[in-house]
């Protein structure tokens, strides 16, 4: 049976999945471990940061989650993404999505309504992506119609 896209997401389970991803992070250089979980089509798509000795090749957790969603066939319209991080000492710290991730998130379907949950697994708040990246560069500037 197809998943019901009307099922509202539960921030707690989204944060829980993001938290688990922190344990999967590959961050030997920064030791800043990030987990992200994207809610779409009543499913959760997770990601963690994966660093590289060629530092610029590092992939952030948020983009990992987006890739997992795409690899599953881009189901549904993403409603929310939760992002959590731990510093080198293992303390929960707030991670705001970087500019590159905001840009990637902005090209998801329905991105103007995407809720970005930040904070730690105990205490999160949500900010609309449109507030984090107003007046984004997008396909309309290339005269490209979205699929
Ligand atoms: N990082 C993320 O995974 N997401 C963000 O939005 C901010 C930064 C990662 C990249 C790098 O592995 C580490 O955090 C320190 O910048």
Backbone and ligand atoms as CSV (ligand in chain L), in Angstrom:
chain,resi,resn,atom,element,x,y,z
A,1,UNK,N,N,0.844,-1.202,0.000
A,1,UNK,CA,C,0.000,0.000,0.000
A,1,UNK,C,C,0.878,1.251,0.000
A,2,UNK,N,N,0.454,2.228,-0.771
A,2,UNK,CA,C,1.257,3.459,-0.828
A,2,UNK,C,C,1.188,4.195,0.505
A,3,UNK,N,N,2.289,4.840,0.861
A,3,UNK,CA,C,2.304,5.605,2.108
A,3,UNK,C,C,1.343,6.781,1.995
A,4,UNK,N,N,0.726,7.120,3.110
A,4,UNK,CA,C,-0.220,8.234,3.119
A,4,UNK,C,C,0.540,9.543,3.343
A,5,UNK,N,N,0.612,10.396,2.312
A,5,UNK,CA,C,1.413,11.616,2.456
A,5,UNK,C,C,0.796,12.608,3.425
A,6,UNK,N,N,-0.456,12.336,3.862
A,6,UNK,CA,C,-1.106,13.296,4.759
A,6,UNK,C,C,-0.732,13.050,6.224
A,7,UNK,N,N,-0.078,11.917,6.494
A,7,UNK,CA,C,0.318,11.657,7.886
A,7,UNK,C,C,1.290,12.752,8.316
A,8,UNK,N,N,0.955,13.496,9.361
A,8,UNK,CA,C,1.868,14.571,9.761
A,8,UNK,C,C,3.137,14.008,10.372
A,9,UNK,N,N,4.222,14.663,10.150
A,9,UNK,CA,C,5.476,14.151,10.684
A,9,UNK,C,C,5.550,14.461,12.176
A,10,UNK,N,N,6.342,13.673,12.829
A,10,UNK,CA,C,6.482,13.820,14.266
A,10,UNK,C,C,7.913,14.305,14.527
A,11,UNK,N,N,8.066,15.547,14.977
A,11,UNK,CA,C,9.428,16.081,15.152
A,11,UNK,C,C,10.303,15.185,16.010
A,12,UNK,N,N,9.694,14.536,17.006
A,12,UNK,CA,C,10.522,13.711,17.893
A,12,UNK,C,C,11.168,12.542,17.164
A,13,UNK,N,N,10.379,11.868,16.302
A,13,UNK,CA,C,10.990,10.728,15.603
A,13,UNK,C,C,11.981,11.219,14.551
A,14,UNK,N,N,11.713,12.403,14.020
A,14,UNK,CA,C,12.658,12.961,13.040
A,14,UNK,C,C,13.990,13.302,13.729
A,15,UNK,N,N,13.889,13.912,14.893
A,15,UNK,CA,C,15.103,14.223,15.654
A,15,UNK,C,C,15.831,12.950,16.083
A,16,UNK,N,N,15.042,11.941,16.435
A,16,UNK,CA,C,15.666,10.688,16.883
A,16,UNK,C,C,16.494,10.079,15.744
A,17,UNK,N,N,15.937,10.104,14.549
A,17,UNK,CA,C,16.687,9.558,13.408
A,17,UNK,C,C,17.926,10.406,13.120
A,18,UNK,N,N,17.783,11.725,13.199
A,18,UNK,CA,C,18.945,12.604,12.981
A,18,UNK,C,C,20.015,12.314,14.032
A,19,UNK,N,N,19.564,12.118,15.263
A,19,UNK,CA,C,20.507,11.843,16.358
A,19,UNK,C,C,21.298,10.556,16.082
A,20,UNK,N,N,20.576,9.537,15.594
A,20,UNK,CA,C,21.263,8.267,15.317
A,20,UNK,C,C,22.313,8.439,14.219
A,21,UNK,N,N,22.024,9.332,13.293
A,21,UNK,CA,C,22.966,9.551,12.201
A,21,UNK,C,C,24.290,10.156,12.677
A,22,UNK,N,N,24.228,10.901,13.767
A,22,UNK,CA,C,25.454,11.484,14.313
A,22,UNK,C,C,26.477,10.383,14.593
A,23,UNK,N,N,25.981,9.227,15.011
A,23,UNK,CA,C,26.891,8.101,15.295
A,23,UNK,C,C,27.509,7.533,14.012
A,24,UNK,N,N,26.919,7.847,12.872
A,24,UNK,CA,C,27.441,7.337,11.604
A,24,UNK,C,C,28.352,8.343,10.898
A,25,UNK,N,N,28.403,9.552,11.433
A,25,UNK,CA,C,29.172,10.617,10.769
A,25,UNK,C,C,30.624,10.187,10.596
A,26,UNK,N,N,31.192,10.596,9.494
A,26,UNK,CA,C,32.614,10.346,9.236
A,26,UNK,C,C,33.287,11.717,9.236
A,27,UNK,N,N,33.765,12.106,10.406
A,27,UNK,CA,C,34.272,13.470,10.576
A,27,UNK,C,C,35.621,13.476,11.287
A,28,UNK,N,N,36.623,12.783,10.704
A,28,UNK,CA,C,37.914,12.718,11.394
A,28,UNK,C,C,38.668,14.042,11.383
A,29,UNK,N,N,38.290,14.973,10.535
A,29,UNK,CA,C,39.045,16.232,10.422
A,29,UNK,C,C,38.462,17.316,11.324
A,30,UNK,N,N,37.168,17.559,11.203
A,30,UNK,CA,C,36.563,18.607,12.042
A,30,UNK,C,C,36.114,18.059,13.393
A,31,UNK,N,N,35.852,16.766,13.459
A,31,UNK,CA,C,35.268,16.146,14.663
A,31,UNK,C,C,33.937,16.791,15.037
A,32,UNK,N,N,33.293,17.371,14.050
A,32,UNK,CA,C,31.961,17.956,14.217
A,32,UNK,C,C,31.005,17.012,13.501
A,33,UNK,N,N,30.228,16.290,14.293
A,33,UNK,CA,C,29.412,15.205,13.738
A,33,UNK,C,C,27.979,15.681,13.564
A,34,UNK,N,N,27.483,15.541,12.344
A,34,UNK,CA,C,26.162,16.085,12.033
A,34,UNK,C,C,25.257,14.964,11.532
A,35,UNK,N,N,24.010,15.012,11.971
A,35,UNK,CA,C,22.995,14.079,11.471
A,35,UNK,C,C,21.802,14.857,10.961
A,36,UNK,N,N,21.202,14.354,9.893
A,36,UNK,CA,C,20.020,15.021,9.339
A,36,UNK,C,C,18.984,13.968,8.989
A,37,UNK,N,N,17.719,14.351,9.088
A,37,UNK,CA,C,16.632,13.440,8.740
A,37,UNK,C,C,15.541,14.241,8.030
A,38,UNK,N,N,15.193,13.762,6.858
A,38,UNK,CA,C,14.231,14.460,5.995
A,38,UNK,C,C,12.926,13.666,5.992
A,39,UNK,N,N,11.830,14.367,6.233
A,39,UNK,CA,C,10.511,13.715,6.248
A,39,UNK,C,C,9.818,13.963,4.899
A,40,UNK,N,N,9.458,12.884,4.224
A,40,UNK,CA,C,8.692,13.013,2.983
A,40,UNK,C,C,7.893,11.747,2.752
A,41,UNK,N,N,6.660,11.896,2.321
A,41,UNK,CA,C,5.852,10.732,1.965
A,41,UNK,C,C,5.751,9.750,3.140
A,42,UNK,N,N,5.659,10.302,4.333
A,42,UNK,CA,C,5.558,9.500,5.574
A,42,UNK,C,C,6.782,8.629,5.818
A,43,UNK,N,N,7.885,8.989,5.211
A,43,UNK,CA,C,9.115,8.225,5.406
A,43,UNK,C,C,10.225,9.176,5.852
A,44,UNK,N,N,11.247,8.583,6.428
A,44,UNK,CA,C,12.387,9.386,6.868
A,44,UNK,C,C,13.626,8.990,6.066
A,45,UNK,N,N,14.291,9.991,5.535
A,45,UNK,CA,C,15.524,9.789,4.762
A,45,UNK,C,C,16.652,10.475,5.534
A,46,UNK,N,N,17.671,9.682,5.848
A,46,UNK,CA,C,18.675,10.172,6.783
A,46,UNK,C,C,20.004,10.424,6.096
A,47,UNK,N,N,20.823,11.232,6.734
A,47,UNK,CA,C,22.165,11.505,6.216
A,47,UNK,C,C,23.095,11.945,7.331
A,48,UNK,N,N,24.381,11.748,7.097
A,48,UNK,CA,C,25.398,12.211,8.056
A,48,UNK,C,C,26.517,12.865,7.247
A,49,UNK,N,N,27.332,13.659,7.918
A,49,UNK,CA,C,28.431,14.281,7.162
A,49,UNK,C,C,29.536,13.260,6.891
A,50,UNK,N,N,30.098,13.377,5.716
A,50,UNK,CA,C,31.175,12.480,5.283
A,50,UNK,C,C,32.320,13.369,4.808
A,51,UNK,N,N,33.388,13.399,5.608
A,51,UNK,CA,C,34.508,14.283,5.283
A,51,UNK,C,C,35.543,13.570,4.427
A,52,UNK,N,N,36.428,14.378,3.860
A,52,UNK,CA,C,37.447,13.862,2.960
A,52,UNK,C,C,38.752,14.593,3.231
A,53,UNK,N,N,39.871,13.899,3.040
A,53,UNK,CA,C,41.182,14.523,3.242
A,53,UNK,C,C,41.371,15.715,2.311
A,54,UNK,N,N,40.698,15.680,1.170
A,54,UNK,CA,C,40.611,16.859,0.319
A,54,UNK,C,C,39.370,17.604,0.814
A,55,UNK,N,N,39.581,18.492,1.787
A,55,UNK,CA,C,38.492,18.989,2.633
A,55,UNK,C,C,37.245,19.444,1.867
A,56,UNK,N,N,37.494,20.076,0.724
A,56,UNK,CA,C,36.368,20.646,-0.027
A,56,UNK,C,C,35.399,19.597,-0.564
A,57,UNK,N,N,35.806,18.344,-0.527
A,57,UNK,CA,C,34.931,17.280,-1.036
A,57,UNK,C,C,33.947,16.783,0.013
A,58,UNK,N,N,34.054,17.334,1.192
A,58,UNK,CA,C,33.146,16.933,2.278
A,58,UNK,C,C,31.688,17.103,1.868
A,59,UNK,N,N,30.888,16.122,2.260
A,59,UNK,CA,C,29.441,16.205,2.012
A,59,UNK,C,C,28.746,16.398,3.358
A,60,UNK,N,N,27.885,17.384,3.424
A,60,UNK,CA,C,27.152,17.648,4.666
A,60,UNK,C,C,26.025,16.639,4.865
A,61,UNK,N,N,25.598,16.530,6.115
A,61,UNK,CA,C,24.533,15.596,6.470
A,61,UNK,C,C,23.234,15.886,5.707
A,62,UNK,N,N,22.903,17.150,5.567
A,62,UNK,CA,C,21.639,17.515,4.918
A,62,UNK,C,C,21.623,17.048,3.463
A,63,UNK,N,N,22.771,17.233,2.796
A,63,UNK,CA,C,22.809,16.799,1.389
A,63,UNK,C,C,22.783,15.285,1.298
A,64,UNK,N,N,23.374,14.599,2.284
A,64,UNK,CA,C,23.272,13.137,2.323
A,64,UNK,C,C,21.821,12.695,2.413
A,65,UNK,N,N,21.050,13.372,3.255
A,65,UNK,CA,C,19.635,13.017,3.409
A,65,UNK,C,C,18.882,13.252,2.095
A,66,UNK,N,N,19.200,14.351,1.435
A,66,UNK,CA,C,18.535,14.644,0.152
A,66,UNK,C,C,18.903,13.572,-0.881
A,67,UNK,N,N,20.157,13.139,-0.893
A,67,UNK,CA,C,20.568,12.099,-1.851
A,67,UNK,C,C,19.829,10.789,-1.576
A,68,UNK,N,N,19.641,10.477,-0.318
A,68,UNK,CA,C,18.911,9.245,0.017
A,68,UNK,C,C,17.459,9.321,-0.427
A,69,UNK,N,N,16.869,10.495,-0.259
A,69,UNK,CA,C,15.489,10.706,-0.729
A,69,UNK,C,C,15.434,10.540,-2.256
A,70,UNK,N,N,16.399,11.133,-2.961
A,70,UNK,CA,C,16.425,11.030,-4.430
A,70,UNK,C,C,16.649,9.585,-4.859
A,71,UNK,N,N,17.538,8.885,-4.152
A,71,UNK,CA,C,17.846,7.496,-4.517
A,71,UNK,C,C,16.639,6.581,-4.319
A,72,UNK,N,N,15.721,7.002,-3.463
A,72,UNK,CA,C,14.500,6.213,-3.240
A,72,UNK,C,C,13.430,6.548,-4.272
A,73,UNK,N,N,13.777,7.438,-5.218
A,73,UNK,CA,C,12.816,7.800,-6.260
A,73,UNK,C,C,12.116,9.112,-5.986
A,74,UNK,N,N,12.690,9.918,-5.106
A,74,UNK,CA,C,12.132,11.241,-4.774
A,74,UNK,C,C,10.658,11.170,-4.377
A,75,UNK,N,N,10.320,10.327,-3.408
A,75,UNK,CA,C,8.907,10.193,-3.059
A,75,UNK,C,C,8.352,11.397,-2.299
A,76,UNK,N,N,7.167,11.812,-2.685
A,76,UNK,CA,C,6.447,12.839,-1.946
A,76,UNK,C,C,7.050,14.220,-2.045
A,77,UNK,N,N,6.523,15.078,-1.204
A,77,UNK,CA,C,7.002,16.458,-1.101
A,77,UNK,C,C,7.600,16.609,0.288
A,78,UNK,N,N,8.911,16.802,0.359
A,78,UNK,CA,C,9.530,16.900,1.691
A,78,UNK,C,C,8.897,18.014,2.524
A,79,UNK,N,N,8.552,17.669,3.760
A,79,UNK,CA,C,7.897,18.631,4.644
A,79,UNK,C,C,8.840,19.225,5.676
A,80,UNK,N,N,9.813,18.427,6.081
A,80,UNK,CA,C,10.659,18.888,7.187
A,80,UNK,C,C,12.001,18.190,7.151
A,81,UNK,N,N,13.003,18.888,7.689
A,81,UNK,CA,C,14.317,18.262,7.876
A,81,UNK,C,C,14.796,18.649,9.274
A,82,UNK,N,N,15.276,17.656,10.009
A,82,UNK,CA,C,15.848,17.918,11.341
A,82,UNK,C,C,17.361,17.779,11.239
A,83,UNK,N,N,18.060,18.674,11.904
A,83,UNK,CA,C,19.530,18.687,11.855
A,83,UNK,C,C,20.057,18.785,13.288
A,84,UNK,N,N,20.938,17.862,13.638
A,84,UNK,CA,C,21.551,17.923,14.966
A,84,UNK,C,C,23.061,17.720,14.816
A,85,UNK,N,N,23.798,18.162,15.809
A,85,UNK,CA,C,25.255,18.029,15.723
A,85,UNK,C,C,25.870,17.864,17.106
A,86,UNK,N,N,26.999,17.209,17.102
A,86,UNK,CA,C,27.797,17.060,18.316
A,86,UNK,C,C,29.191,17.606,18.049
A,87,UNK,N,N,29.732,18.315,19.038
A,87,UNK,CA,C,31.093,18.806,18.884
A,87,UNK,C,C,32.092,17.721,19.309
A,88,UNK,N,N,33.344,18.096,19.281
A,88,UNK,CA,C,34.406,17.135,19.565
A,88,UNK,C,C,34.266,16.508,20.947
A,89,UNK,N,N,33.711,17.286,21.874
A,89,UNK,CA,C,33.546,16.803,23.253
A,89,UNK,C,C,32.284,15.960,23.417
A,90,UNK,N,N,31.553,15.785,22.321
A,90,UNK,CA,C,30.321,14.985,22.418
A,90,UNK,C,C,29.133,15.775,22.929
A,91,UNK,N,N,29.276,17.100,22.981
A,91,UNK,CA,C,28.162,17.960,23.409
A,91,UNK,C,C,27.242,18.242,22.232
A,92,UNK,N,N,25.944,18.227,22.509
A,92,UNK,CA,C,25.005,18.623,21.455
A,92,UNK,C,C,25.126,20.105,21.216
A,93,UNK,N,N,25.282,20.477,19.979
A,93,UNK,CA,C,25.382,21.897,19.624
A,93,UNK,C,C,24.458,22.157,18.441
A,94,UNK,N,N,24.091,23.398,18.298
A,94,UNK,CA,C,23.201,23.723,17.187
A,94,UNK,C,C,23.986,23.772,15.884
A,95,UNK,N,N,23.455,23.145,14.857
A,95,UNK,CA,C,24.070,23.258,13.531
A,95,UNK,C,C,23.047,23.883,12.599
A,96,UNK,N,N,23.378,25.039,12.106
A,96,UNK,CA,C,22.539,25.642,11.074
A,96,UNK,C,C,22.982,25.066,9.743
A,97,UNK,N,N,22.072,24.825,8.817
A,97,UNK,CA,C,22.505,24.323,7.512
A,97,UNK,C,C,23.391,25.346,6.811
A,98,UNK,N,N,24.459,24.869,6.202
A,98,UNK,CA,C,25.371,25.786,5.511
A,98,UNK,C,C,24.700,26.327,4.248
A,99,UNK,N,N,25.334,27.292,3.648
A,99,UNK,CA,C,24.755,27.926,2.461
A,99,UNK,C,C,24.532,26.956,1.323
A,100,UNK,N,N,25.499,26.047,1.116
A,100,UNK,CA,C,25.357,25.082,0.015
A,100,UNK,C,C,24.143,24.185,0.248
A,101,UNK,N,N,23.967,23.749,1.487
A,101,UNK,CA,C,22.817,22.880,1.785
A,101,UNK,C,C,21.504,23.639,1.653
A,102,UNK,N,N,21.483,24.891,2.061
A,102,UNK,CA,C,20.258,25.691,1.891
A,102,UNK,C,C,19.894,25.769,0.422
A,103,UNK,N,N,20.905,25.952,-0.414
A,103,UNK,CA,C,20.653,26.040,-1.858
A,103,UNK,C,C,20.097,24.722,-2.398
A,104,UNK,N,N,20.687,23.602,-1.960
A,104,UNK,CA,C,20.212,22.283,-2.420
A,104,UNK,C,C,18.779,22.041,-1.920
A,105,UNK,N,N,18.523,22.376,-0.657
A,105,UNK,CA,C,17.174,22.195,-0.106
A,105,UNK,C,C,16.173,23.049,-0.870
A,106,UNK,N,N,16.615,24.208,-1.350
A,106,UNK,CA,C,15.687,25.136,-2.012
A,106,UNK,C,C,15.167,24.598,-3.339
A,107,UNK,N,N,15.817,23.562,-3.871
A,107,UNK,CA,C,15.332,22.992,-5.132
A,107,UNK,C,C,14.517,21.729,-4.932
A,108,UNK,N,N,14.202,21.411,-3.685
A,108,UNK,CA,C,13.281,20.305,-3.437
A,108,UNK,C,C,11.861,20.768,-3.773
A,109,UNK,N,N,11.006,19.855,-4.199
A,109,UNK,CA,C,9.620,20.273,-4.423
A,109,UNK,C,C,9.016,20.793,-3.117
A,110,UNK,N,N,8.247,21.828,-3.234
A,110,UNK,CA,C,7.578,22.391,-2.055
A,110,UNK,C,C,8.524,23.056,-1.074
A,111,UNK,N,N,9.708,23.432,-1.544
A,111,UNK,CA,C,10.731,23.912,-0.609
A,111,UNK,C,C,10.324,25.189,0.130
A,112,UNK,N,N,9.407,25.961,-0.452
A,112,UNK,CA,C,9.046,27.201,0.249
A,112,UNK,C,C,8.336,26.886,1.566
A,113,UNK,N,N,7.749,25.680,1.674
A,113,UNK,CA,C,7.082,25.296,2.923
A,113,UNK,C,C,7.929,24.355,3.774
A,114,UNK,N,N,9.128,24.050,3.326
A,114,UNK,CA,C,9.959,23.109,4.090
A,114,UNK,C,C,10.309,23.694,5.459
A,115,UNK,N,N,10.067,22.909,6.495
A,115,UNK,CA,C,10.403,23.342,7.852
A,115,UNK,C,C,11.770,22.778,8.228
A,116,UNK,N,N,12.661,23.644,8.610
A,116,UNK,CA,C,14.008,23.219,9.003
A,116,UNK,C,C,14.058,23.217,10.531
A,117,UNK,N,N,14.186,22.005,11.086
A,117,UNK,CA,C,14.226,21.859,12.553
A,117,UNK,C,C,15.679,21.843,13.001
A,118,UNK,N,N,15.990,22.762,13.891
A,118,UNK,CA,C,17.358,22.858,14.380
A,118,UNK,C,C,17.347,22.756,15.905
A,119,UNK,N,N,18.491,22.503,16.459
A,119,UNK,CA,C,18.571,22.409,17.910
A,119,UNK,C,C,19.197,21.107,18.308
A,120,UNK,N,N,18.729,20.547,19.401
A,120,UNK,CA,C,19.233,19.253,19.821
A,120,UNK,C,C,18.038,18.324,20.007
A,121,UNK,N,N,18.290,17.040,20.190
A,121,UNK,CA,C,17.163,16.106,20.232
A,121,UNK,C,C,16.158,16.429,21.345
A,122,UNK,N,N,16.596,17.157,22.364
A,122,UNK,CA,C,15.667,17.474,23.455
A,122,UNK,C,C,14.864,18.739,23.180
A,123,UNK,N,N,15.480,19.663,22.478
A,123,UNK,CA,C,14.848,20.962,22.313
A,123,UNK,C,C,15.099,21.494,20.910
A,124,UNK,N,N,14.059,21.434,20.099
A,124,UNK,CA,C,14.233,21.903,18.725
A,124,UNK,C,C,13.264,23.016,18.398
A,125,UNK,N,N,13.595,23.767,17.390
A,125,UNK,CA,C,12.665,24.778,16.881
A,125,UNK,C,C,12.698,24.704,15.369
A,126,UNK,N,N,11.614,25.119,14.743
A,126,UNK,CA,C,11.609,25.026,13.288
A,126,UNK,C,C,11.580,26.403,12.652
A,127,UNK,N,N,12.278,26.508,11.554
A,127,UNK,CA,C,12.378,27.751,10.795
A,127,UNK,C,C,12.050,27.404,9.347
A,128,UNK,N,N,11.197,28.176,8.696
A,128,UNK,CA,C,10.941,27.861,7.285
A,128,UNK,C,C,12.179,28.127,6.429
A,129,UNK,N,N,12.400,27.257,5.456
A,129,UNK,CA,C,13.567,27.443,4.583
A,129,UNK,C,C,13.520,28.814,3.915
A,130,UNK,N,N,12.318,29.278,3.603
A,130,UNK,CA,C,12.198,30.580,2.926
A,130,UNK,C,C,12.805,31.699,3.778
A,131,UNK,N,N,12.859,31.467,5.100
A,131,UNK,CA,C,13.483,32.467,5.976
A,131,UNK,C,C,15.012,32.319,5.980
A,132,UNK,N,N,15.466,31.086,5.798
A,132,UNK,CA,C,16.917,30.836,5.815
A,132,UNK,C,C,17.575,31.187,4.484
A,133,UNK,N,N,16.775,31.136,3.426
A,133,UNK,CA,C,17.338,31.454,2.100
A,133,UNK,C,C,16.306,32.230,1.278
A,134,UNK,N,N,16.112,33.501,1.653
A,134,UNK,CA,C,15.154,34.292,0.877
A,134,UNK,C,C,15.732,34.642,-0.494
A,135,UNK,N,N,14.885,34.814,-1.443
A,135,UNK,CA,C,15.278,35.258,-2.792
A,135,UNK,C,C,16.380,34.374,-3.369
A,136,UNK,N,N,16.167,33.056,-3.272
A,136,UNK,CA,C,17.190,32.107,-3.734
A,136,UNK,C,C,17.332,32.112,-5.251
A,137,UNK,N,N,18.518,31.807,-5.682
A,137,UNK,CA,C,18.748,31.525,-7.104
A,137,UNK,C,C,18.086,30.190,-7.408
A,138,UNK,N,N,17.376,30.130,-8.528
A,138,UNK,CA,C,16.674,28.877,-8.814
A,138,UNK,C,C,16.474,28.657,-10.292
A,139,UNK,N,N,15.763,27.593,-10.636
A,139,UNK,CA,C,15.603,27.242,-12.051
A,139,UNK,C,C,14.953,28.348,-12.868
A,140,UNK,N,N,14.112,29.151,-12.204
A,140,UNK,CA,C,13.432,30.221,-12.960
A,140,UNK,C,C,14.432,31.241,-13.506
A,141,UNK,N,N,15.584,31.358,-12.837
A,141,UNK,CA,C,16.584,32.314,-13.325
A,141,UNK,C,C,17.323,31.794,-14.545
A,142,UNK,N,N,17.179,30.482,-14.770
A,142,UNK,CA,C,17.790,29.873,-15.956
A,142,UNK,C,C,16.732,29.599,-17.029
A,143,UNK,N,N,15.539,30.116,-16.779
A,143,UNK,CA,C,14.393,29.845,-17.660
A,143,UNK,C,C,14.164,28.341,-17.816
A,144,UNK,N,N,14.397,27.598,-16.729
A,144,UNK,CA,C,14.171,26.152,-16.752
A,144,UNK,C,C,12.937,25.869,-15.932
A,145,UNK,N,N,12.041,25.060,-16.487
A,145,UNK,CA,C,10.865,24.686,-15.721
A,145,UNK,C,C,11.185,23.471,-14.881
A,146,UNK,N,N,10.672,23.477,-13.632
A,146,UNK,CA,C,10.926,22.342,-12.751
A,146,UNK,C,C,10.170,21.130,-13.236
A,147,UNK,N,N,10.748,19.935,-13.004
A,147,UNK,CA,C,10.076,18.677,-13.390
A,147,UNK,C,C,8.780,18.527,-12.624
L,1,LIG,N1,N,28.339,20.254,8.249
L,1,LIG,C1,C,27.185,19.596,7.960
L,1,LIG,O1,O,27.149,18.364,7.820
L,1,LIG,N2,N,26.068,20.346,7.810
L,1,LIG,C2,C,26.022,21.696,7.935
L,1,LIG,O2,O,25.033,22.312,7.581
L,1,LIG,C3,C,27.152,22.408,8.513
L,1,LIG,C4,C,28.452,21.685,8.389
L,1,LIG,C5,C,29.558,19.468,8.418
L,1,LIG,C6,C,30.562,19.642,7.324
L,1,LIG,C7,C,31.844,19.273,8.036
L,1,LIG,O3,O,31.991,17.862,7.966
L,1,LIG,C8,C,31.614,19.657,9.468
L,1,LIG,O4,O,30.217,19.840,9.598
L,1,LIG,C9,C,32.334,20.917,9.904
L,1,LIG,O5,O,32.080,21.942,9.014
